[in-house]
């Protein structure tokens, strides 16, 4: 019986930790810090997705531009 209460206590503690961490993490912080780069990456992702759906290879210039943007993010 004690292991059951210890287990529920551990679960409640884990839930509290997760909630406190989730409040402090901002997944949009990268976009807020680098809005132009984020828009560029979203555009390139859209071009790549469109090319992949149509079976076309990604143009080399766009691939290189994407890797350069990723390095700077």
Buried (B, 14 or more C-beta within 10 A) or exposed (E): EEEEEEEEEEEEEEEEEEEEEEEEEEEEEEBEEBEEBBEBBEBBEEBBEEBEEEEEEBEEEBBEBBEEBEEEE
